[in-house]
Amino acid sequence: MKIFQENNNGIEIFSVKGSLDSNTSTEFETRIYAALESGQRKLILNLEDLDYISSAGIRVMLKTTKDLNRMDGNIVLCTLQDYVREVFDIAGFDGYLNIENNLKAAMDNI
C-alpha cells in the first residue's frame, strides 16, 4: 500500500493505492491521526487506486468518521472502485459514510 497525502485549501487529502488490510491499516490509521492531532478537521479519502479493503481498513474509516463527528469535523470518501463500493454497500456503511463519485464532488461537499 502507498499513501499519498496533500493539503488543498485546508482539506487534507489521502490517496490510497494498493490494499488496505490488517497488514497496512495501522500505517494508514497512524497517518490519519497525525493529521487530526495537528488540528486537521476536514479529510478526503481518495480511493481511486484502492484494490482491496478488509474489515481492518473499514474499521479505520469508521473510527475516523466517529472521531471527526465528535470534533465537528468531516470526512468524505471518493472515487471508489465498484468492488470496493460494493463492500461498503453490503455492510450497510454506505448510509453512515459520506461517499462521493469523484474528488471534485468530495471537495464541494466537505
C-alpha positions, 0 to 999 in steps of 0.5 A: 500500500502507498499513501499519498497525502496533500493539503488543498485549501485546508482539506487534507487529502489521502490517496490510497493505492494498493490494499488496505488490510490488517497488514497496512491499516495501522500505517494508514490509521497512524497517518490519519491521526497525525493529521487530526492531532495537528488540528486537521478537521476536514479529510478526503479519502481518495480511493481511486487506486484502492484494490482491496479493503478488509474489515481492518481498513473499514474499521479505520474509516469508521473510527475516523468518521466517529472521531471527526463527528465528535470534533465537528469535523468531516470526512468524505470518501471518493472515487471508489472502485465498484468492488470496493463500493460494493463492500461498503454497500453490503455492510450497510456503511454506505448510509453512515459514510459520506461517499462521493463519485469523484474528488471534485464532488468530495471537495464541494461537499466537505 
